[in-house]
Amino acid sequence: MQASKNPFSSLLGKMIVTKEGKRLGFVRDILFETKSGELINVVVKDSTPYTKNLNLERTNTSELLIPYSAIIAIGDFVIVSEEDLI
């Protein structure tokens, strides 16, 4: 079974939520390793106050980063595992 592919542009602007339904913000950008193409982080825009409860990395311009490994599913929303964020 082949995994469906999501083009980069289809991810931009999608709401990011935890599997428990807590809203975290929206996808602003995706960071990846240029040599391997491995996806590293999702950059969050319009982060909600709930993100202050999480121990998230930040860029040098203070934008929040969600590790790509925390993503469970991508559909109408980007769903992440909160356990992987704390």
C-alpha positions as protocol buffer text, in pm:
chain_id: "A"
residue {
  index: 1
  type: MET
  ca { x: 0 y: 0 z: 0 }
}
residue {
  index: 2
  type: GLN
  ca { x: 152 y: 329 z: -107 }
}
residue {
  index: 3
  type: ALA
  ca { x: 118 y: 630 z: 122 }
}
residue {
  index: 4
  type: SER
  ca { x: -60 y: 924 z: -33 }
}
residue {
  index: 5
  type: LYS
  ca { x: 155 y: 1224 z: -106 }
}
residue {
  index: 6
  type: ASN
  ca { x: 77 y: 1578 z: 5 }
}
residue {
  index: 7
  type: PRO
  ca { x: 240 y: 1857 z: -192 }
}
residue {
  index: 8
  type: PHE
  ca { x: 401 y: 2127 z: 18 }
}
residue {
  index: 9
  type: SER
  ca { x: 149 y: 2390 z: -86 }
}
residue {
  index: 10
  type: SER
  ca { x: -142 y: 2176 z: 37 }
}
residue {
  index: 11
  type: LEU
  ca { x: 1 y: 2182 z: 391 }
}
residue {
  index: 12
  type: LEU
  ca { x: 45 y: 2557 z: 420 }
}
residue {
  index: 13
  type: GLY
  ca { x: -226 y: 2717 z: 630 }
}
residue {
  index: 14
  type: LYS
  ca { x: -365 y: 2390 z: 770 }
}
residue {
  index: 15
  type: MET
  ca { x: -468 y: 2401 z: 1134 }
}
residue {
  index: 16
  type: ILE
  ca { x: -245 y: 2204 z: 1370 }
}
residue {
  index: 17
  type: VAL
  ca { x: -428 y: 2021 z: 1649 }
}
residue {
  index: 18
  type: THR
  ca { x: -337 y: 1759 z: 1906 }
}
residue {
  index: 19
  type: LYS
  ca { x: -508 y: 1421 z: 1893 }
}
residue {
  index: 20
  type: GLU
  ca { x: -704 y: 1541 z: 2198 }
}
residue {
  index: 21
  type: GLY
  ca { x: -838 y: 1834 z: 1992 }
}
residue {
  index: 22
  type: LYS
  ca { x: -631 y: 2121 z: 2134 }
}
residue {
  index: 23
  type: ARG
  ca { x: -554 y: 2384 z: 1871 }
}
residue {
  index: 24
  type: LEU
  ca { x: -187 y: 2484 z: 1837 }
}
residue {
  index: 25
  type: GLY
  ca { x: -187 y: 2715 z: 1534 }
}
residue {
  index: 26
  type: PHE
  ca { x: -140 y: 2686 z: 1158 }
}
residue {
  index: 27
  type: VAL
  ca { x: 135 y: 2554 z: 930 }
}
residue {
  index: 28
  type: ARG
  ca { x: 354 y: 2844 z: 818 }
}
residue {
  index: 29
  type: ASP
  ca { x: 645 y: 2649 z: 669 }
}
residue {
  index: 30
  type: ILE
  ca { x: 828 y: 2316 z: 677 }
}
residue {
  index: 31
  type: LEU
  ca { x: 1199 y: 2276 z: 755 }
}
residue {
  index: 32
  type: PHE
  ca { x: 1394 y: 1990 z: 602 }
}
residue {
  index: 33
  type: GLU
  ca { x: 1747 y: 1857 z: 567 }
}
residue {
  index: 34
  type: THR
  ca { x: 1867 y: 1971 z: 225 }
}
residue {
  index: 35
  type: LYS
  ca { x: 2101 y: 1677 z: 158 }
}
residue {
  index: 36
  type: SER
  ca { x: 1862 y: 1394 z: 246 }
}
residue {
  index: 37
  type: GLY
  ca { x: 1525 y: 1567 z: 202 }
}
residue {
  index: 38
  type: GLU
  ca { x: 1422 y: 1448 z: 549 }
}
residue {
  index: 39
  type: LEU
  ca { x: 1144 y: 1658 z: 702 }
}
residue {
  index: 40
  type: ILE
  ca { x: 1256 y: 1800 z: 1035 }
}
residue {
  index: 41
  type: ASN
  ca { x: 1005 y: 2055 z: 1173 }
}
residue {
  index: 42
  type: VAL
  ca { x: 682 y: 2234 z: 1099 }
}
residue {
  index: 43
  type: VAL
  ca { x: 692 y: 2609 z: 1164 }
}
residue {
  index: 44
  type: VAL
  ca { x: 378 y: 2736 z: 1344 }
}
residue {
  index: 45
  type: LYS
  ca { x: 205 y: 3065 z: 1272 }
}
residue {
  index: 46
  type: ASP
  ca { x: -67 y: 3224 z: 1483 }
}
residue {
  index: 47
  type: SER
  ca { x: 15 y: 2999 z: 1777 }
}
residue {
  index: 48
  type: THR
  ca { x: -254 y: 2966 z: 2043 }
}
residue {
  index: 49
  type: PRO
  ca { x: -201 y: 3037 z: 2414 }
}
residue {
  index: 50
  type: TYR
  ca { x: -205 y: 2659 z: 2473 }
}
residue {
  index: 51
  type: THR
  ca { x: 139 y: 2629 z: 2313 }
}
residue {
  index: 52
  type: LYS
  ca { x: 288 y: 2803 z: 2618 }
}
residue {
  index: 53
  type: ASN
  ca { x: 217 y: 2479 z: 2811 }
}
residue {
  index: 54
  type: LEU
  ca { x: 439 y: 2285 z: 2571 }
}
residue {
  index: 55
  type: ASN
  ca { x: 817 y: 2268 z: 2558 }
}
residue {
  index: 56
  type: LEU
  ca { x: 858 y: 2356 z: 2189 }
}
residue {
  index: 57
  type: GLU
  ca { x: 1176 y: 2461 z: 2015 }
}
residue {
  index: 58
  type: ARG
  ca { x: 1190 y: 2806 z: 1856 }
}
residue {
  index: 59
  type: THR
  ca { x: 1365 y: 2947 z: 1554 }
}
residue {
  index: 60
  type: ASN
  ca { x: 1610 y: 3235 z: 1596 }
}
residue {
  index: 61
  type: THR
  ca { x: 1313 y: 3463 z: 1514 }
}
residue {
  index: 62
  type: SER
  ca { x: 1106 y: 3304 z: 1797 }
}
residue {
  index: 63
  type: GLU
  ca { x: 871 y: 3106 z: 1574 }
}
residue {
  index: 64
  type: LEU
  ca { x: 752 y: 2780 z: 1728 }
}
residue {
  index: 65
  type: LEU
  ca { x: 867 y: 2449 z: 1582 }
}
residue {
  index: 66
  type: ILE
  ca { x: 682 y: 2118 z: 1596 }
}
residue {
  index: 67
  type: PRO
  ca { x: 896 y: 1812 z: 1524 }
}
residue {
  index: 68
  type: TYR
  ca { x: 777 y: 1631 z: 1214 }
}
residue {
  index: 69
  type: SER
  ca { x: 807 y: 1304 z: 1407 }
}
residue {
  index: 70
  type: ALA
  ca { x: 517 y: 1418 z: 1631 }
}
residue {
  index: 71
  type: ILE
  ca { x: 276 y: 1428 z: 1335 }
}
residue {
  index: 72
  type: ILE
  ca { x: 24 y: 1143 z: 1343 }
}
residue {
  index: 73
  type: ALA
  ca { x: -192 y: 1229 z: 1042 }
}
residue {
  index: 74
  type: ILE
  ca { x: -245 y: 1493 z: 776 }
}
residue {
  index: 75
  type: GLY
  ca { x: -590 y: 1552 z: 634 }
}
residue {
  index: 76
  type: ASP
  ca { x: -816 y: 1851 z: 687 }
}
residue {
  index: 77
  type: PHE
  ca { x: -593 y: 1918 z: 990 }
}
residue {
  index: 78
  type: VAL
  ca { x: -236 y: 1833 z: 1087 }
}
residue {
  index: 79
  type: ILE
  ca { x: -277 y: 1609 z: 1390 }
}
residue {
  index: 80
  type: VAL
  ca { x: 10 y: 1577 z: 1635 }
}
residue {
  index: 81
  type: SER
  ca { x: 77 y: 1366 z: 1942 }
}
residue {
  index: 82
  type: GLU
  ca { x: 101 y: 1595 z: 2243 }
}
residue {
  index: 83
  type: GLU
  ca { x: 308 y: 1333 z: 2427 }
}
residue {
  index: 84
  type: ASP
  ca { x: 582 y: 1382 z: 2167 }
}
residue {
  index: 85
  type: LEU
  ca { x: 583 y: 1758 z: 2230 }
}
residue {
  index: 86
  type: ILE
  ca { x: 623 y: 1769 z: 2607 }
}
